[in-house]
Amino acid sequence: MAWFKSLGLAVCVFLSACASSIEAQPKPAPVVLMGEVHDNPDAHAQRFSLIHQWVKQGWRPAVVMEQFDRDTQTQLDEALQLCQTAQCVYSQPWVQPWDWPLYEPLIQLAIDHHLPLLAANVSREDANAIVKGGYTAALDPKTIKQFNLNRPMATDMQQGHQEAIELGHCNMLPASVAENMVRAQVARDVLMAQVLINQFNQGRSVLLIAGNGHVGRVLGVPRWLPEPMLEKAVVYGFVELENNAQAEFDYAIQVKPHPRPDPCEAFKTLMK
């Protein structure tokens, strides 16, 4: 993290009592990864505030988004040519369901300032294929070789992802199923990293918009970035709970917990 350390900054967890504020953040790094709690309006608002501030100062990154599937990039480019509003873009029939109004300010900012908007997620169909048949079921040989996916996964990564998947599914999944689902999570991270690398190698600043689990340094996209690029990256988490935020993020910005139904109750019903 040479770029980050050169600013003389320490990792800071932003609590409500913290004297620092998100508006006081330094200028953006060449590579910025920003997480989210997908349904939390406060997280989206605080993140957008910082991005908007930087864009007003002249920052012009390529915006890489988890929310668009990689195989829809052509349709996304066409929509950006035709649409003048974010709602027009995310209302297209090929767009997957998300809480799109929460992303509307960011997409509108990209439209207004002609920022490249890049799709980076694995489609549900490809993710299912990878779970069932491995990486070769949906990833091309070049990608598999580039990220050494034909070799055994690091033990800490396999265990860390599997524990997160089991917890995220309320500890109701068979261990064998969770073990195979790790491949889909890794594939998502790898493809997001690939898009970031491609843009960075073209000399662009890059901004990744994805869930906190995807941007974390311990298991997420940063694990797949080459060292020279990683040294120029800064990671922001927008978290409801502090947990291990200091290990995962360079900046962990605490946001108000968003009220939501107990997801485990819905999952119990689904499992039945």
C-alpha positions in Angstrom: 0.0 0.0 0.0 2.8 2.4 -0.9 0.5 5.0 -2.3 -1.7 4.9 0.8 1.2 5.1 3.2 2.8 7.9 1.3 0.0 10.2 2.5 1.0 9.5 6.1 -2.5 8.2 6.8 -3.4 5.5 9.4 -6.3 3.1 9.0 -9.3 4.6 10.6 -12.7 3.2 11.6 -15.2 6.0 11.3 -17.5 5.8 14.3 -20.3 8.3 15.1 -18.1 9.8 17.8 -15.0 10.1 15.5 -13.9 13.6 14.9 -13.0 12.9 11.3 -15.7 13.0 8.6 -16.1 11.3 5.3 -15.9 14.7 3.6 -12.4 15.1 4.9 -11.1 12.1 3.0 -7.9 12.5 0.9 -7.9 12.7 -2.8 -8.7 9.3 -4.5 -6.1 6.7 -5.1 -5.4 5.4 -8.6 -7.4 2.3 -7.6 -10.4 2.7 -5.3 -12.5 -0.2 -4.1 -15.8 0.8 -2.3 -18.0 -1.6 -0.5 -21.6 -1.5 0.5 -24.4 -3.1 2.5 -26.6 -3.6 -0.6 -29.9 -2.4 0.9 -28.6 0.3 3.3 -29.5 3.8 2.1 -27.1 5.5 4.5 -24.2 3.5 3.1 -25.1 4.4 -0.5 -25.6 8.1 0.5 -22.2 8.4 2.3 -20.4 6.6 -0.5 -21.9 8.8 -3.2 -21.1 11.9 -1.2 -17.4 11.0 -1.3 -17.4 10.0 -5.0 -19.3 13.1 -6.0 -16.8 15.3 -4.1 -13.9 13.7 -6.0 -15.6 13.9 -9.4 -16.3 17.6 -8.8 -12.5 18.0 -8.2 -11.8 16.4 -11.6 -11.5 12.7 -10.9 -12.6 10.7 -13.9 -12.4 7.0 -13.1 -13.8 4.0 -14.9 -16.7 2.8 -12.7 -16.8 -1.0 -12.4 -20.0 -2.3 -10.9 -21.0 -5.6 -9.4 -24.6 -4.8 -10.2 -24.3 -5.4 -13.9 -23.5 -8.9 -15.3 -20.4 -9.0 -17.4 -22.3 -10.6 -20.4 -24.5 -7.4 -20.7 -21.6 -5.0 -21.4 -22.7 -4.5 -25.0 -26.3 -3.7 -23.9 -25.0 -1.4 -21.2 -22.9 0.5 -23.7 -25.9 0.9 -26.0 -28.1 2.1 -23.1 -25.5 4.7 -22.1 -25.5 6.0 -25.7 -29.3 6.2 -25.8 -30.2 7.2 -22.2 -29.9 10.6 -20.5 -31.1 9.4 -17.2 -30.0 6.6 -14.8 -33.6 5.3 -14.6 -33.6 4.7 -18.3 -30.4 2.6 -18.0 -31.5 0.4 -15.1 -35.0 0.0 -16.5 -33.7 -2.0 -19.5 -35.2 -5.5 -19.7 -31.8 -7.2 -19.4 -30.9 -5.6 -16.1 -31.0 -7.9 -13.1 -33.1 -6.9 -10.0 -31.3 -4.7 -7.4 -32.4 -1.8 -5.3 -31.7 0.4 -8.3 -33.0 3.7 -6.9 -30.1 3.5 -4.4 -27.6 3.4 -7.3 -29.4 6.1 -9.3 -27.2 9.1 -8.2 -24.0 7.2 -9.0 -25.2 6.1 -12.5 -26.5 9.6 -13.2 -23.1 11.0 -12.2 -21.4 8.6 -14.6 -23.8 9.7 -17.4 -23.4 13.4 -16.7 -19.6 13.2 -16.6 -19.1 10.6 -19.3 -17.5 8.1 -17.0 -17.0 4.6 -18.4 -19.5 2.2 -16.7 -18.3 -1.4 -16.7 -20.2 -4.6 -16.0 -18.2 -7.0 -13.8 -20.4 -9.7 -12.2 -20.9 -13.3 -13.0 -24.4 -14.0 -14.2 -26.6 -16.3 -12.1 -26.5 -18.9 -14.8 -22.7 -18.9 -15.0 -22.4 -18.9 -11.2 -24.6 -22.0 -11.0 -22.6 -23.7 -13.7 -19.4 -23.0 -11.8 -20.8 -24.4 -8.6 -21.8 -27.6 -10.4 -19.0 -28.0 -12.8 -16.0 -25.9 -11.7 -14.4 -22.9 -13.3 -14.2 -24.4 -16.8 -18.0 -24.5 -17.0 -18.1 -20.7 -17.4 -14.7 -19.1 -17.5 -12.4 -19.1 -20.5 -9.0 -20.8 -20.3 -7.1 -17.5 -20.4 -8.8 -16.3 -17.3 -8.3 -19.6 -15.5 -4.6 -19.5 -16.3 -4.2 -15.8 -15.5 -5.5 -16.3 -12.0 -4.2 -19.8 -11.4 -7.7 -21.2 -10.9 -6.4 -24.6 -12.1 -4.4 -24.9 -8.9 -5.6 -25.7 -5.4 -7.0 -22.6 -3.6 -5.2 -21.2 -0.7 -6.4 -22.8 2.5 -7.3 -19.5 4.3 -9.3 -18.4 1.2 -11.3 -21.6 0.9 -12.0 -21.7 4.7 -12.8 -18.0 4.9 -15.2 -18.0 2.0 -16.9 -21.2 3.1 -17.4 -19.9 6.6 -18.9 -16.6 5.2 -21.2 -18.6 2.9 -22.4 -20.8 5.7 -23.0 -17.8 7.9 -24.8 -16.0 5.1 -27.1 -18.9 4.7 -27.9 -19.2 8.4 -25.7 -22.3 8.8 -28.4 -24.3 7.0 -26.4 -25.4 4.0 -24.7 -28.8 3.8 -20.9 -28.3 4.0 -20.4 -29.9 0.6 -22.7 -27.4 -1.0 -21.0 -24.4 0.7 -17.6 -25.8 -0.4 -18.7 -25.8 -4.0 -20.3 -22.3 -3.7 -16.9 -20.9 -2.9 -16.0 -21.2 -6.5 -18.8 -18.9 -7.6 -17.7 -16.3 -5.0 -14.1 -16.5 -6.2 -15.2 -16.3 -9.8 -17.0 -13.0 -9.1 -13.9 -11.6 -7.4 -11.6 -12.7 -10.2 -13.8 -11.2 -12.9 -14.1 -7.9 -11.0 -10.3 -7.9 -10.6 -9.8 -8.6 -14.3 -11.9 -5.6 -15.3 -10.0 -3.4 -12.9 -6.6 -4.7 -14.2 -7.6 -4.1 -17.8 -8.6 -0.5 -17.2 -5.6 0.2 -15.0 -3.3 -1.2 -17.7 -4.8 1.3 -20.1 -3.8 4.2 -17.8 -7.2 4.9 -16.2 -8.1 5.4 -12.6 -10.6 2.8 -11.5 -13.4 2.6 -9.0 -15.0 -0.7 -8.0 -18.6 -0.6 -6.6 -19.4 -3.9 -4.9 -20.5 -5.5 -1.7 -18.2 -5.3 1.4 -17.4 -9.0 1.1 -16.0 -8.5 -2.4 -13.8 -5.5 -1.7 -12.2 -6.7 1.6 -8.4 -7.1 1.5 -8.4 -10.5 3.3 -10.6 -12.5 0.9 -11.9 -10.2 -1.8 -10.9 -8.6 -5.0 -7.6 -7.3 -3.7 -6.3 -10.8 -3.3 -6.4 -11.1 -7.1 -4.7 -7.8 -8.0 -1.0 -7.7 -9.0 1.2 -6.2 -6.4 2.1 -3.0 -8.3 -1.6 -2.3 -8.6 -2.4 -3.3 -5.1 0.2 -0.9 -3.8 -1.9 1.9 -5.4 -5.2 0.7 -4.1 -7.3 2.0 -1.2 -10.3 0.1 0.1 -13.4 1.6 1.7 -16.0 -0.4 3.6 -19.4 0.9 4.6 -20.3 -1.2 7.5 -23.2 -1.5 9.9 -21.1 -3.5 12.4 -17.4 -2.9 13.1 -16.4 -6.6 13.4 -13.0 -7.1 11.7 -13.2 -3.9 9.6 -9.7 -2.8 10.4 -8.3 -6.0 8.8 -10.6 -5.8 5.8 -10.6 -2.1 4.9 -8.3 0.9 4.9 -11.3 3.0 5.8 -14.3 1.4 7.5 -17.1 3.9 7.6 -19.8 3.0 10.0 -23.4 3.6 8.8 -26.7 3.4 10.5 -28.1 -0.2 10.6 -31.0 -0.5 8.2 -34.1 -2.2 9.5 -34.9 -5.4 7.6 -36.7 -8.7 8.2 -34.7 -11.5 9.6 -33.2 -13.1 6.5 -32.9 -16.5 8.3 -36.6 -16.7 8.7 -37.1 -16.3 5.0 -34.3 -18.8 4.3 -35.9 -21.4 6.7 -39.1 -21.1 4.7 -37.2 -21.5 1.4 -35.4 -24.6 2.7 -38.7 -26.2 3.7 
